Amino acid sequence: MITVNLYYKGTNGNARAFAEEMESSGIADAIRAEEGNLRYQYFFPLNDHETVLLIDSWTDQAAIDAHHASPMMKQLAELRDKYDLHMTVERFISDEYEADGKYIRK
Protein backbone atom coordinates (compact mmCIF):
# COMPACT_ATOMS: atom_id res chain seq x y z
CA MET A 1 0.00 0.00 0.00
CA ILE A 2 1.16 3.53 -0.80
CA THR A 3 -0.17 6.44 1.25
CA VAL A 4 0.25 10.04 0.20
CA ASN A 5 -0.39 12.88 2.64
CA LEU A 6 -1.17 16.08 0.78
CA TYR A 7 -1.27 19.34 2.71
CA TYR A 8 -3.32 21.98 0.93
CA LYS A 9 -2.52 25.50 2.15
CA GLY A 10 -4.57 28.57 1.37
CA THR A 11 -5.80 31.81 2.88
CA ASN A 12 -9.16 33.10 4.09
CA GLY A 13 -10.59 29.60 4.53
CA ASN A 14 -9.89 28.57 0.92
CA ALA A 15 -8.38 25.18 1.81
CA ARG A 16 -11.48 24.17 3.75
CA ALA A 17 -13.75 25.51 0.98
CA PHE A 18 -11.77 23.44 -1.54
CA ALA A 19 -12.24 20.24 0.50
CA GLU A 20 -15.95 20.98 0.95
CA GLU A 21 -16.38 21.50 -2.81
CA MET A 22 -14.43 18.30 -3.56
CA GLU A 23 -16.99 16.47 -1.41
CA SER A 24 -20.15 18.28 -2.53
CA SER A 25 -19.26 18.10 -6.24
CA GLY A 26 -18.82 14.32 -6.16
CA ILE A 27 -15.18 14.45 -7.28
CA ALA A 28 -13.97 12.93 -4.00
CA ASP A 29 -16.49 10.08 -4.29
CA ALA A 30 -15.46 9.46 -7.90
CA ILE A 31 -11.83 9.18 -6.80
CA ARG A 32 -12.82 6.81 -3.97
CA ALA A 33 -14.54 4.61 -6.57
CA GLU A 34 -11.41 4.34 -8.72
CA GLU A 35 -9.79 0.93 -8.88
CA GLY A 36 -7.04 0.63 -6.30
CA ASN A 37 -8.15 3.49 -4.04
CA LEU A 38 -8.14 2.43 -0.39
CA ARG A 39 -8.65 5.79 1.31
CA TYR A 40 -9.39 9.37 0.30
CA GLN A 41 -10.20 11.45 3.35
CA TYR A 42 -9.77 15.08 4.37
CA PHE A 43 -8.73 16.28 7.85
CA PHE A 44 -8.42 19.72 9.39
CA PRO A 45 -5.45 20.42 11.73
CA LEU A 46 -6.61 21.98 14.99
CA ASN A 47 -3.73 24.44 15.12
CA ASP A 48 -3.76 25.57 11.47
CA HIS A 49 -7.08 26.80 10.07
CA GLU A 50 -5.59 27.52 6.64
CA THR A 51 -4.45 23.94 5.94
CA VAL A 52 -6.31 20.79 4.95
CA LEU A 53 -4.69 17.35 5.07
CA LEU A 54 -5.73 14.75 2.51
CA ILE A 55 -4.79 11.16 3.31
CA ASP A 56 -4.84 9.28 0.02
CA SER A 57 -4.01 5.53 -0.03
CA TRP A 58 -3.67 3.22 -3.02
CA THR A 59 -2.92 -0.45 -3.55
CA ASP A 60 0.16 0.24 -5.68
CA GLN A 61 1.92 2.70 -8.00
CA ALA A 62 -0.04 1.47 -11.04
CA ALA A 63 -3.29 2.56 -9.33
CA ILE A 64 -1.81 6.00 -8.57
CA ASP A 65 -0.62 6.34 -12.18
CA ALA A 66 -4.11 5.46 -13.47
CA HIS A 67 -5.61 8.02 -11.08
CA HIS A 68 -3.21 10.71 -12.30
CA ALA A 69 -4.29 9.95 -15.88
CA SER A 70 -8.01 10.12 -15.01
CA PRO A 71 -10.41 12.97 -15.89
CA MET A 72 -10.79 13.80 -12.19
CA MET A 73 -7.24 15.20 -12.13
CA LYS A 74 -8.24 18.03 -14.49
CA GLN A 75 -11.24 18.86 -12.29
CA LEU A 76 -9.11 18.67 -9.17
CA ALA A 77 -6.44 20.95 -10.66
CA GLU A 78 -9.10 23.48 -11.66
CA LEU A 79 -10.42 23.57 -8.09
CA ARG A 80 -6.90 23.97 -6.67
CA ASP A 81 -6.43 26.96 -8.98
CA LYS A 82 -9.86 28.37 -8.13
CA TYR A 83 -8.93 28.41 -4.43
CA ASP A 84 -5.27 29.37 -5.04
CA LEU A 85 -3.91 26.47 -3.00
CA HIS A 86 -0.31 25.39 -2.59
CA MET A 87 0.70 21.88 -1.61
CA THR A 88 3.33 19.88 0.21
CA VAL A 89 3.45 16.11 -0.04
CA GLU A 90 4.63 13.18 2.08
CA ARG A 91 4.69 9.66 0.66
CA PHE A 92 4.75 6.40 2.66
CA ILE A 93 4.99 2.76 1.64
CA SER A 94 3.49 0.27 4.08
CA ASP A 95 5.84 -2.36 5.43
CA GLU A 96 3.16 -4.14 7.51
CA TYR A 97 5.48 -4.44 10.51
CA GLU A 98 3.54 -6.56 13.01
CA ALA A 99 5.64 -5.92 16.14
CA ASP A 100 4.00 -2.51 16.64
CA GLY A 101 0.65 -4.26 17.03
CA LYS A 102 1.20 -4.86 20.74
CA TYR A 103 1.07 -1.07 21.26
CA ILE A 104 -2.18 -0.54 19.36
CA ARG A 105 -5.39 -0.68 21.34
CA LYS A 106 -8.19 -2.01 19.17
Residue, then its C-alpha position, 0 to 999 in steps of 0.5 A: m500500500i502507498t499512502v500520500n499525505l497532501y497538505y493543501k494551504g490557502t488563505n481566508g478559509n480557501a483550503r477548507a472551501f476546496a475540500e468541501e467543494m471536492e466532497s459536494s461536487g462528487i469528485a472525491d467520491a469518484i476518486r474513492a470509486e477508482e480501482g485501487n483506491l483504499r482511502y481518500q479522506y480530508f482532515f483539518p489540523l486543529n492548530d492551522h485553520e488555513t491547511v487541509l490534510l488529505i490522506d490518500s491511499w492506493t494499492d500500488q503505484a499502477a493505481i496511482d498512475a491510473h488516477h493521475a491519468s483520469p479525468m478527475m485530475k483536471q477537475l481537481a487541478e481546476l479547483r486547486d487553482k480556483y482556491d489558489l492552493h499550494m501543496t506539500v506532499e509526504r509519501f509512505i509505503s506500508d511495510e506491515y510491521e507486526a511488532d508494533g501491534k502490541y502497542i495498538r489498542k483495538 
